[in-house]
Amino acid sequence: MKMLFSFFGFALLALILSGCATNATKSNTLHLSQEYYNYLQPTFADYLAVTQDWLAENRDFISDDHQKELDMNMPFELKPTQQTDKAILLVHGLSDSPFSFSDLANSLVKQGFYVQVLLLPGHGSKPDDMMLTGYQDWQNIVDHYADLLKQEYGQVWLGGFSTGGNLVTIHALDQGDIEGLLLFSPGFQSVTPKLEKFTPLLAAFWDGYKTEETNLTRYNSAPLNGAIAYSRSASILRQRLKEVQVKIPTLISISEADSIIDANAVKRLFKTRFNNPKNQLIWYGKETAQSIQIKALSMMLAEHKISTGSHMSPIFAPSNTYYGEEGEMRICENGFESEEIEACFQGEQVWFSAWGYHEVGKVHARLTWNPYYSELEQDISRLTH
């Protein structure tokens, strides 16, 4: 999602230069399209089977370890050791994959949840597949598997990261019968909301940002159609929240320095539109008033060389083998300072922050893990038990 800034900026430029307009619409039946596969299956087991076949045949692999890539991008389920009547469906964000919940899914199953993690249509295979899908396809898959869980479990929770947070909240408001919500960096409003509505104008003559794919778990390229679908989800959610309040228990965790989502807008909506005494907002930053329902945790952590939190940092544990403190993936492309990016790639000692953060005398890579992950697990447990 970091390219949303470019999307919306280019969209505004397109409006000024061309004066043209178009309504980009997508079919509601991608699962029946000959270009894709039927991801709306009668059971989650069937869904896993057909998705595995689809990815094996259609993913553009970027490494020699094809099985590792498939495992990182596959939807999955985790079953607790004891019988349970409590389940949760987890939904990743724009350009991401089920790997976003590689840590949280394990934490939740240890807390007694049966866990399902979705792969949103267009994701996990190749960026070009994002041009086939739209908001309604994403909402349809969330609604479908949430409804299946309700048929089997007495308590169904929903969890979402970024765009996934929008999708699960819309389901809870529109469909009901949801016990509670776990929302991580939810995409309620981008940092450029006024430019979002211009994005479809650019779709008439530009497909989006394309670059080399180097991340096993998400797209580096950013098809414009994905930004349009995200924007649609955010617009629908904000309209719903004008009409009704969310009354079920909700946990929201977000970084004050989030470069993608307007953290203050999320906080305002939490205060005014989420109404349950058990609610919890975890604010990774320092500039907020704390209360029983709002907890602020400083991200100025010199011992970890952390300057700020980031959009993605709340969801990964420090021990994560890919994104953790000693993980194999270091995201050096963390702003527009080419000298700092090159220094990071050359192995210079780095600090960690949100995208775009700059401080004289320091080289910053993206913060990809949560130094307070164990506390997050405890907060989730308190809310859900």
N, C-alpha and C positions, 0 to 999 in steps of 0.2 A: 504493500500500500504506500510505500514512501514516494512513489511517482505520482500520487494524486495531485501534488502541488503542480507538477508539470502539466498534467492533464487539464486542470482547471485554468491554469494560466494560458495554455495554448488554445483552450476553448474560447476564452474571452478574446484573444487575439483574432481567432477565426471569425468571431462575430463582427469585430470591427472591420476586418479586411474584406470579408466576403459579403456580409449582410445576408447570407443564406441561412435557411433553417430547415431542419428535418426532424421527424419524429421517429427515433430508432425504437423499433418494437421487436420483440422476440416471441416465438411460438411458445405456448404453454405446454407443448407436448414433446419436448426434446427426448423424453424417455421412449417415445415411439418412433423417433426419427431414424432413418436408415444411416444417418451420419454418426449416430452415437449408439448407446446400448440402453437396455431397459433396466434402470436402476430402481424402479419402484416395484419391488418384488413382494410376494406374499409373506415372506419371513426374512429376518435379518440374516439367517444362514444362507438363504438363496441369494440375497444381495451380496454377501461376501464372496460367494462362488462366482457369480457373473462379473463382479468387479475385478476379481483376480484375473480372470480370463481376458477381460478388456484391457487392463493395464499391461499384462504380459505381452499382448499383441500390439498395443498402440502407444506405449510410452516411448518417448525419444530419450534413450539412456545417455547419461553424460559421464558415466564412469564404467570401469570394467566389471564392477561388482553389481550386476543386475539384480541379484536377489536382495541385496541391501537396499537398493533404491525402491524396489517393490514393497519391501517390508515397511519402509519409512512412509510410503504414500498410500498404503492400504487402509481402508476402514477396518476397525477391529472391535472385538468385544472382550471383556474381562469378567469372569464370574467369581464371586466370593467363595470362600471355603465352606461357609454355612448357608443354608437356605435363607432367602431374604424376600421381603415383599416391597423392597425399595430399589428403584432403578433410576438411572440418569442417562440422558442423551446429550452428547457433547458435539459442538459444531465449530469448526475452525473458521478462519477469516479469509479475506480476499488474497488470492495467489498462494495461500498456505496449503497445508495438508493435515491429515490426522496426526502427524507427528507433533503438532502443536500441543497435543494432550498426552504426550508420552509419559510425562511425570504426573500430571494431575489425575489421569485415569488410574494409575497405580495407587496413588494416595486415596482415591475414592473407593476403590475396590477393597482396600484394607479397612476402610471405615464401614464396610458392609453393603456397599452398592453393587448391583449388577450394572456394568458400564457398557454403553455402546458409543462408538465414535464414528461419525459420518465422514465421507469424502464428497464434497459438494461437486455437482456436475461442472465439467470443464477443467477441473483441477487434477493434478497428479500425473497427467499424461504428457501434454505439451502445451505451451502457451497458445498456440493457434486454436486449441479446443475451447478456449474462453470466448472465442468469437461465435460459438454455437449456442451459448447459454445466456440466460438473463435472470433477473430477480425472481420471477415467478417459478422458474425451475428450482431455484434454491429453496424457496419457501415451500414448494410442493414436497420436496424430499424430507424436509424437516417435519412438516405436518404429517406425512405418511408414517414415518417411523416413530414419531411421538405417539400417534394414535395407536399403532401396534403395541407399544409398550403399555399403554393404558388398559389394553385388553388383558394383560398378563400380570400387572403389578398394581398394588393398591396405592403406592406412593411413587409418583413419577416426577422427577426433577429435570430441569433443563439447564445446560451450561453452554456458554458461547464466548469465543474470543473475537473481538473486533466486529467485523460484519456478522459473524455467527451470533454475537450478542444481540444484534438487531433482530435476526431471524427467530431466535428462540423467544424473545420478549414479545414479538408480534404474535407468535403462536399462543403464548400464555394469555394474551389479551383477547385474541379472537376466538380461540378454541376452548380455553378453560381447562379444568381438571388437572392443573399442574400444582404440585406441592410447593415449589419454590424455584428460585433462579440463582445461578452462579455466573456472574458476568465479569469478564477479564478484558480490560481496555475496550469497553463496548463502543461501537461506532455510532453512537447516537447523533453526533454532529462532527464534521470534519473541521479543521482549522480554517477552511475557506468555504463556508456554507453558501455565501452569495454567488460564488462562481460555479457551484455544482450544477445548477440548472442549465448552464451554457454548454456543458460537456457534450450532449448529444449533437450539437451543431457540428462538431469536429468529426463525428463518425462518418459523415458523408464522403470524406476524402482522406482520412488518416485512421489506421487501425490501432495505433498506439506505439508505445516505446518498446523497441526490440534491442536486446543485447545478448551477450554470451551467457548461457546457463551454467552456473558453477555451484549452485546450492542444491543438494540432494533432496531437500524437504520443501522447497517452494520455488516459484518462478522468480527469476530476476527481471525478465521482460514483463511488461505491464500492458496488456491489450486494453484499448480504450473501453471496450465493451464491459470489462470488469468494473471500471470506475462508474460507468452508467448504472450497472446493476447495484453496486454498493449505494450510490446516491439515491436510487429508488428505495432501497430498504430503509435508509435513514429518514427520507422524507415521509414514508408511510408510518414509521414508528413515531416520529415527532407529532404527526397528525393524530395518531391514536392516543398519545399521551396528553394531548389537549382535551380529548373527550373523556378519558377515564384515567383513574389511578391504578397503579399496580399494588394490589393489596396482599400479595403472597410474600413470604420471607425472601429477601434478596440480599446477596452479597455482591458488591462491586469493588474491584481493585483496579486502580489506574495510577499512572505516573503523572505527577504534576508537569513534567517536562515533555510529555507525549508530543511528538512532532506531527502526528497524523490526526489525532482526535483532540477536540477542544475539551480538555480536562475540566475546566471550570464550567462549561455547559453541562457536562455529565454530572458534576457535583450539584448544580442548580436543579437539574431534573430529579436527582436522587432526593434532595430535600423537599421538593414540592409535589412530585408525582409518584413516589414510592412510599407507600403508607403501611408499614407494619412495625410493631415494636421490636421485632427481632432483627431488623435490617442492620447491615454493616457496610460502611464505606471505608476501604483501606486506601489511603492517600499516600503514595510514595513521593514525598516531598515535604517541604516545611511551611509553605505559605497557606495555611488554612486554620480555621478555628476548630479545635477538637471538642468532641462531645461523647456521650454514651454510644452514639451510632457512627461517629466519624473518628477514625484513628489515623494520625499522621506519623509516618516513619521517615526519618531523614535519609536522603540518598547521597549526602556528602560524606562518603566513607573512605577516607584516605587509606585505611588499612587494606582495602580491597581495590584501591585506585579507581574508585567510582566517583564521578562528578554529578551525574543525574541518573534517574531512571529512564527507561525508554518505553516505546509502545509495546514491544514484545517481551520485555524483561519480567513482568509479573508471573508468567506461566511456566518458566523453566527453573528447575532446581540447580543449585551450584554443582551437583554431581552429574548432571546430564552429560553423556559422553559426546554429544555433538555440539550443544550450545552452552554447556556448563563452564565453570571457572577454568577448568583444564581441558575443555572440549576441543574437538578437532576443527570446528568452524569459527574463524575469526572474521567478522565483517568489517573490513577496513574502509569500504566505501561509505563513509559516515558524514559526508558533507561535500562542500565544493572546494576544499583546500587540497589541491593536487599534491603539494609537497608533503602534507601530513599523510595522505593516502599512500603515497609511495614509501614513506618512512615506515608506516605500519606493515606494508607488504615486505619490506626489507628486514623485518624482525626487530625494529626499534621498540624499546619499552613503551607501552601505551597505557593510557587511562581509558575509562569506559563511560559512555553517555548515550543520550538520545541522538538521533540523526540531526546534524546541523549544529551541534554544540561546539563552540570553539573557545579556547582559553590560551592565552599567550604562554608559550613555554611548555605546552603539553600537546602530545599527539593522542587523539581520541579515536578508538574503535567503538562499534556499537555494543552497548550493554545487552547481553543476551541471556542473563540469568537473574534470579531474584535472591539477593542476600538474605531476605526475610522469608524464604520459602517455608521453613518449618513453622513459623508463626502463621503463615497463610493456611497451612494444613489445619492448625488448631482452630482458627477462626471458622473455617468451613465445617469442621466437626461440631463446633458449638451451635452453628446455625441449623445444621441438618439433623441434629439429634434432640 
